Amino acid sequence: MSTSLAAFHRLGQASVVQSSRCRSATTAATAAARAVTAAVGKRTVAMASTSTNSTPGKPKLRGAVFDMDGTLTVPNLDFQEMYRRVGCLTKDILSEIDGWPEDRRKRANEVIYEMEQEACATMKAMPGAEPLGEFFDARGIPRGLVTRNVQTSVAHFHATAWPLPPFTPALARDFKPYKPAPDALLHICAKWGVHPSEVVMIGDSAKDDIVSGNRAGAITVLLDTEGKWTMGGAEVEGDDAARVAAGATDNGTVTAPKLEGEMIPTFIVSSLNEVAELLQQHYDLVAPEADAAPAQAEGAVAN
């Protein structure tokens, strides 16, 4: 099977299973999602009845949220080395460190920050990122960013690797809880006055980006530039079978490369260049109202 055909096949598998993906969340996240739904529900109905640019029969897409490292930027952070140097034993380095004694936590954060700043020196945009940003901008679709990196890295990205207007809101790890919690994504939806089901979350981490998007109730797109992921029910053989046996690396942790449960995305793509056409095919892209930022929804999910 050719590379392009294999990518299309994986994309089709992800689309078929989207209706059965798991979107369970914590009690707090569920409450936040309900608050956003209540706050923007009336506006959503009104816009559906008055919009002159919508396409009948297609669900609406009104916003796009991106991960940064490995999605908007070419991967240049060695997360496995970071886990090793810090001494992390779980699959969530940030949450684990938060539970450590103050001195050990301080040393660990210093290691992480040093590695992140070193990565800034070689940071460059992911191929296809700028055209995709232009695609959303031309249609009035707001762009947001959620990263587990620090704000200084986000600022460096905007200053040196991103020629378009910045992503806003751009939430770094000073916003807690971190991904895979859906809180940051829900916060952005509230800022925009957009229902989470009308927002796409685009990222390269199944365990962080896709789980976060699914818990929020968003559309999810998994960027898989290495072809390392397979669907849970897919049959694999030959080289693929060996790859599955070896496991897949996801933000520093080795996990089974079969996507299951909350890690199942709506779509899988091998390049950001595939995203615009994919979204146009399945969704009606409609810009949210300029003044749609209800205070009730914002207060429900803000820190």
One Martini backbone bead per residue (centre of mass of N, CA, C, O) as a GRO file, in nm:
protein
  303
    1MET     BB    1   0.095   0.036   0.024
    2SER     BB    2   0.086   0.349  -0.009
    3THR     BB    3   0.133   0.629   0.167
    4SER     BB    4  -0.124   0.783   0.075
    5LEU     BB    5  -0.321   0.545   0.104
    6ALA     BB    6  -0.267   0.491   0.402
    7ALA     BB    7  -0.356   0.767   0.503
    8PHE     BB    8  -0.645   0.748   0.393
    9HIS     BB    9  -0.721   0.492   0.550
   10ARG     BB   10  -0.680   0.611   0.834
   11LEU     BB   11  -0.881   0.839   0.800
   12GLY     BB   12  -1.131   0.662   0.754
   13GLN     BB   13  -1.122   0.515   1.023
   14ALA     BB   14  -1.155   0.763   1.205
   15SER     BB   15  -1.431   0.857   1.091
   16VAL     BB   16  -1.600   0.602   1.161
   17VAL     BB   17  -1.531   0.616   1.489
   18GLN     BB   18  -1.638   0.892   1.602
   19SER     BB   19  -1.920   0.800   1.733
   20SER     BB   20  -1.749   0.602   1.960
   21ARG     BB   21  -1.603   0.793   2.116
   22CYS     BB   22  -1.459   0.898   2.406
   23ARG     BB   23  -1.603   1.168   2.646
   24SER     BB   24  -1.491   1.158   2.913
   25ALA     BB   25  -1.495   1.332   3.235
   26THR     BB   26  -1.467   1.529   3.466
   27THR     BB   27  -1.674   1.690   3.672
   28ALA     BB   28  -1.569   1.976   3.615
   29ALA     BB   29  -1.564   1.961   3.304
   30THR     BB   30  -1.861   1.900   3.264
   31ALA     BB   31  -1.967   2.159   3.395
   32ALA     BB   32  -1.826   2.351   3.200
   33ALA     BB   33  -1.961   2.250   2.942
   34ARG     BB   34  -2.249   2.320   3.030
   35ALA     BB   35  -2.200   2.623   3.059
   36VAL     BB   36  -2.131   2.677   2.766
   37THR     BB   37  -2.391   2.565   2.645
   38ALA     BB   38  -2.584   2.764   2.790
   39ALA     BB   39  -2.450   3.035   2.690
   40VAL     BB   40  -2.452   2.954   2.354
   41GLY     BB   41  -2.718   2.828   2.257
   42LYS     BB   42  -2.890   3.073   2.161
   43ARG     BB   43  -2.684   3.178   1.955
   44THR     BB   44  -2.672   2.927   1.777
   45VAL     BB   45  -2.968   2.929   1.687
   46ALA     BB   46  -2.971   3.214   1.565
   47MET     BB   47  -2.744   3.168   1.352
   48ALA     BB   48  -2.883   2.932   1.202
   49SER     BB   49  -3.130   3.129   1.105
   50THR     BB   50  -2.938   3.389   0.979
   51SER     BB   51  -2.738   3.272   0.805
   52THR     BB   52  -2.591   3.326   0.461
   53ASN     BB   53  -2.316   3.109   0.457
   54SER     BB   54  -2.440   2.845   0.488
   55THR     BB   55  -2.454   2.480   0.480
   56PRO     BB   56  -2.669   2.255   0.436
   57GLY     BB   57  -2.599   1.961   0.650
   58LYS     BB   58  -2.362   2.097   0.796
   59PRO     BB   59  -2.157   2.133   1.032
   60LYS     BB   60  -2.017   2.360   1.238
   61LEU     BB   61  -1.724   2.586   1.213
   62ARG     BB   62  -1.572   2.849   1.447
   63GLY     BB   63  -1.292   2.704   1.547
   64ALA     BB   64  -0.925   2.696   1.629
   65VAL     BB   65  -0.705   2.464   1.798
   66PHE     BB   66  -0.361   2.453   1.900
   67ASP     BB   67  -0.080   2.310   1.914
   68MET     BB   68   0.269   2.343   1.916
   69ASP     BB   69   0.456   2.113   1.971
   70GLY     BB   70   0.457   1.927   1.669
   71THR     BB   71   0.255   2.124   1.502
   72LEU     BB   72   0.354   2.427   1.453
   73THR     BB   73   0.619   2.272   1.510
   74VAL     BB   74   0.906   2.129   1.476
   75PRO     BB   75   1.046   1.879   1.623
   76ASN     BB   76   1.291   1.969   1.918
   77LEU     BB   77   1.202   1.790   2.162
   78ASP     BB   78   1.335   1.572   2.414
   79PHE     BB   79   1.122   1.404   2.607
   80GLN     BB   80   1.275   1.155   2.704
   81GLU     BB   81   1.512   1.314   2.825
   82MET     BB   82   1.341   1.476   3.020
   83TYR     BB   83   1.235   1.238   3.184
   84ARG     BB   84   1.516   1.135   3.267
   85ARG     BB   85   1.632   1.394   3.409
   86VAL     BB   86   1.387   1.418   3.613
   87GLY     BB   87   1.244   1.128   3.695
   88CYS     BB   88   0.998   1.024   3.550
   89LEU     BB   89   0.719   0.767   3.595
   90THR     BB   90   0.504   0.889   3.425
   91LYS     BB   91   0.282   1.030   3.164
   92ASP     BB   92   0.292   1.311   3.354
   93ILE     BB   93   0.521   1.538   3.426
   94LEU     BB   94   0.371   1.787   3.545
   95SER     BB   95   0.184   1.645   3.753
   96GLU     BB   96   0.407   1.500   3.907
   97ILE     BB   97   0.573   1.748   3.997
   98ASP     BB   98   0.346   1.889   4.165
   99GLY     BB   99   0.384   1.643   4.396
  100TRP     BB  100   0.645   1.747   4.485
  101PRO     BB  101   0.879   1.866   4.649
  102GLU     BB  102   1.001   2.176   4.624
  103ASP     BB  103   1.300   2.118   4.550
  104ARG     BB  104   1.247   1.906   4.330
  105ARG     BB  105   1.056   2.079   4.159
  106LYS     BB  106   1.257   2.303   4.094
  107ARG     BB  107   1.468   2.132   3.946
  108ALA     BB  108   1.281   2.022   3.727
  109ASN     BB  109   1.192   2.298   3.607
  110GLU     BB  110   1.477   2.380   3.522
  111VAL     BB  111   1.521   2.157   3.316
  112ILE     BB  112   1.280   2.215   3.135
  113TYR     BB  113   1.344   2.512   3.071
  114GLU     BB  114   1.620   2.466   2.943
  115MET     BB  115   1.518   2.287   2.708
  116GLU     BB  116   1.316   2.492   2.591
  117GLN     BB  117   1.527   2.716   2.528
  118GLU     BB  118   1.701   2.547   2.337
  119ALA     BB  119   1.467   2.498   2.128
  120CYS     BB  120   1.429   2.796   2.035
  121ALA     BB  121   1.688   2.810   1.850
  122THR     BB  122   1.533   2.577   1.640
  123MET     BB  123   1.275   2.706   1.568
  124LYS     BB  124   1.006   2.593   1.345
  125ALA     BB  125   0.776   2.571   1.122
  126MET     BB  126   0.538   2.382   1.010
  127PRO     BB  127   0.444   2.240   0.746
  128GLY     BB  128   0.137   2.417   0.670
  129ALA     BB  129   0.074   2.629   0.893
  130GLU     BB  130   0.043   2.898   0.744
  131PRO     BB  131  -0.179   2.821   0.536
  132LEU     BB  132  -0.382   2.742   0.759
  133GLY     BB  133  -0.400   3.018   0.889
  134GLU     BB  134  -0.500   3.164   0.631
  135PHE     BB  135  -0.757   3.001   0.599
  136PHE     BB  136  -0.893   3.101   0.861
  137ASP     BB  137  -0.864   3.408   0.824
  138ALA     BB  138  -1.033   3.432   0.554
  139ARG     BB  139  -1.301   3.321   0.739
  140GLY     BB  140  -1.297   3.423   1.048
  141ILE     BB  141  -1.137   3.206   1.209
  142PRO     BB  142  -1.037   3.146   1.506
  143ARG     BB  143  -0.716   3.131   1.681
  144GLY     BB  144  -0.576   2.894   1.903
  145LEU     BB  145  -0.368   2.807   2.202
  146VAL     BB  146  -0.233   2.492   2.348
  147THR     BB  147   0.023   2.450   2.600
  148ARG     BB  148   0.293   2.291   2.800
  149ASN     BB  149   0.443   2.528   2.774
  150VAL     BB  150   0.578   2.840   2.782
  151GLN     BB  151   0.538   3.177   2.725
  152THR     BB  152   0.823   3.230   2.606
  153SER     BB  153   0.786   3.027   2.372
  154VAL     BB  154   0.539   3.159   2.246
  155ALA     BB  155   0.673   3.432   2.192
  156HIS     BB  156   0.896   3.318   2.010
  157PHE     BB  157   0.715   3.204   1.795
  158HIS     BB  158   0.574   3.471   1.712
  159ALA     BB  159   0.853   3.628   1.649
  160THR     BB  160   1.013   3.385   1.454
  161ALA     BB  161   0.777   3.157   1.323
  162TRP     BB  162   0.525   3.379   1.290
  163PRO     BB  163   0.378   3.592   1.039
  164LEU     BB  164   0.116   3.603   1.166
  165PRO     BB  165  -0.115   3.651   1.357
  166PRO     BB  166  -0.175   3.572   1.658
  167PHE     BB  167  -0.268   3.361   1.891
  168THR     BB  168  -0.616   3.383   2.026
  169PRO     BB  169  -0.570   3.241   2.265
  170ALA     BB  170  -0.251   3.175   2.457
  171LEU     BB  171  -0.198   2.879   2.633
  172ALA     BB  172  -0.012   2.784   2.897
  173ARG     BB  173   0.108   2.630   3.196
  174ASP     BB  174  -0.030   2.856   3.376
  175PHE     BB  175  -0.268   2.691   3.285
  176LYS     BB  176  -0.502   2.530   3.495
  177PRO     BB  177  -0.521   2.248   3.385
  178TYR     BB  178  -0.366   2.042   3.193
  179LYS     BB  179  -0.313   1.868   2.953
  180PRO     BB  180  -0.597   1.664   2.908
  181ALA     BB  181  -0.751   1.875   3.006
  182PRO     BB  182  -1.031   2.087   2.893
  183ASP     BB  183  -1.018   2.381   3.014
  184ALA     BB  184  -0.869   2.552   2.799
  185LEU     BB  185  -1.067   2.498   2.568
  186LEU     BB  186  -1.319   2.605   2.717
  187HIS     BB  187  -1.215   2.889   2.760
  188ILE     BB  188  -1.199   2.963   2.460
  189CYS     BB  189  -1.493   2.916   2.387
  190ALA     BB  190  -1.597   3.135   2.578
  191LYS     BB  191  -1.449   3.374   2.452
  192TRP     BB  192  -1.596   3.322   2.164
  193GLY     BB  193  -1.891   3.198   2.189
  194VAL     BB  194  -1.843   2.875   2.148
  195HIS     BB  195  -1.911   2.568   2.082
  196PRO     BB  196  -1.717   2.288   2.115
  197SER     BB  197  -1.847   2.139   1.855
  198GLU     BB  198  -1.726   2.409   1.677
  199VAL     BB  199  -1.435   2.292   1.743
  200VAL     BB  200  -1.092   2.247   1.663
  201MET     BB  201  -0.843   2.005   1.753
  202ILE     BB  202  -0.486   2.036   1.695
  203GLY     BB  203  -0.259   1.748   1.716
  204ASP     BB  204   0.022   1.511   1.808
  205SER     BB  205  -0.128   1.416   2.076
  206ALA     BB  206  -0.323   1.170   2.200
  207LYS     BB  207  -0.298   1.206   2.524
  208ASP     BB  208  -0.352   1.525   2.508
  209ASP     BB  209  -0.505   1.659   2.263
  210ILE     BB  210  -0.733   1.448   2.207
  211VAL     BB  211  -0.840   1.415   2.491
  212SER     BB  212  -0.909   1.709   2.536
  213GLY     BB  213  -1.106   1.741   2.299
  214ASN     BB  214  -1.302   1.511   2.375
  215ARG     BB  215  -1.379   1.622   2.660
  216ALA     BB  216  -1.500   1.891   2.530
  217GLY     BB  217  -1.646   1.813   2.239
  218ALA     BB  218  -1.458   1.816   1.999
  219ILE     BB  219  -1.291   1.836   1.727
  220THR     BB  220  -1.039   1.597   1.602
  221VAL     BB  221  -0.682   1.629   1.506
  222LEU     BB  222  -0.429   1.406   1.408
  223LEU     BB  223  -0.084   1.445   1.387
  224ASP     BB  224   0.092   1.198   1.165
  225THR     BB  225   0.404   1.211   1.026
  226GLU     BB  226   0.503   0.889   1.091
  227GLY     BB  227   0.285   0.661   1.105
  228LYS     BB  228   0.230   0.541   1.425
  229TRP     BB  229  -0.080   0.508   1.398
  230THR     BB  230  -0.359   0.301   1.502
  231MET     BB  231  -0.639   0.146   1.512
  232GLY     BB  232  -0.772  -0.068   1.738
  233GLY     BB  233  -0.921  -0.262   1.496
  234ALA     BB  234  -0.676  -0.293   1.330
  235GLU     BB  235  -0.497  -0.464   1.100
  236VAL     BB  236  -0.164  -0.604   1.128
  237GLU     BB  237   0.146  -0.624   0.929
  238GLY     BB  238   0.462  -0.670   0.932
  239ASP     BB  239   0.596  -0.371   0.990
  240ASP     BB  240   0.349  -0.284   1.157
  241ALA     BB  241   0.370  -0.505   1.372
  242ALA     BB  242   0.648  -0.421   1.478
  243ARG     BB  243   0.565  -0.134   1.561
  244VAL     BB  244   0.349  -0.212   1.765
  245ALA     BB  245   0.539  -0.376   1.951
  246ALA     BB  246   0.729  -0.122   2.017
  247GLY     BB  247   0.576   0.132   2.000
  248ALA     BB  248   0.484   0.471   2.091
  249THR     BB  249   0.573   0.807   2.087
  250ASP     BB  250   0.433   1.041   2.346
  251ASN     BB  251   0.565   1.289   2.489
  252GLY     BB  252   0.798   1.069   2.622
  253THR     BB  253   0.609   0.818   2.585
  254VAL     BB  254   0.544   0.475   2.581
  255THR     BB  255   0.293   0.339   2.365
  256ALA     BB  256   0.033   0.219   2.228
  257PRO     BB  257  -0.045   0.261   1.875
  258LYS     BB  258  -0.337   0.208   1.957
  259LEU     BB  259  -0.633   0.364   1.921
  260GLU     BB  260  -0.821   0.438   2.220
  261GLY     BB  261  -1.084   0.582   2.321
  262GLU     BB  262  -0.984   0.906   2.393
  263MET     BB  263  -0.759   0.874   2.145
  264ILE     BB  264  -0.980   0.906   1.937
  265PRO     BB  265  -1.018   1.062   1.651
  266THR     BB  266  -1.179   1.205   1.396
  267PHE     BB  267  -0.889   1.260   1.263
  268ILE     BB  268  -0.621   1.176   1.032
  269VAL     BB  269  -0.296   1.320   0.962
  270SER     BB  270   0.026   1.377   0.787
  271SER     BB  271  -0.063   1.686   0.730
  272LEU     BB  272  -0.150   2.020   0.732
  273ASN     BB  273  -0.231   2.021   0.422
  274GLU     BB  274  -0.507   1.842   0.481
  275VAL     BB  275  -0.709   2.010   0.660
  276ALA     BB  276  -0.875   2.209   0.490
  277GLU     BB  277  -1.016   2.007   0.301
  278LEU     BB  278  -1.139   1.835   0.522
  279LEU     BB  279  -1.318   2.056   0.655
  280GLN     BB  280  -1.475   2.140   0.398
  281GLN     BB  281  -1.608   1.859   0.355
  282HIS     BB  282  -1.751   1.840   0.669
  283TYR     BB  283  -1.777   2.164   0.698
  284ASP     BB  284  -1.914   2.476   0.808
  285LEU     BB  285  -1.751   2.776   0.777
  286VAL     BB  286  -1.814   3.003   1.055
  287ALA     BB  287  -1.811   3.299   1.182
  288PRO     BB  288  -1.820   3.448   1.458
  289GLU     BB  289  -1.931   3.673   1.646
  290ALA     BB  290  -1.773   3.954   1.758
  291ASP     BB  291  -1.961   3.964   2.044
  292ALA     BB  292  -1.904   3.649   2.129
  293ALA     BB  293  -1.861   3.685   2.495
  294PRO     BB  294  -1.996   3.553   2.742
  295ALA     BB  295  -1.969   3.596   3.077
  296GLN     BB  296  -2.086   3.333   3.182
  297ALA     BB  297  -1.890   3.139   3.034
  298GLU     BB  298  -1.623   3.257   3.131
  299GLY     BB  299  -1.672   3.216   3.441
  300ALA     BB  300  -1.703   2.896   3.434
  301VAL     BB  301  -1.373   2.847   3.316
  302ALA     BB  302  -1.207   3.021   3.475
  303ASN     BB  303  -0.943   3.062   3.701
   0.00000   0.00000   0.00000
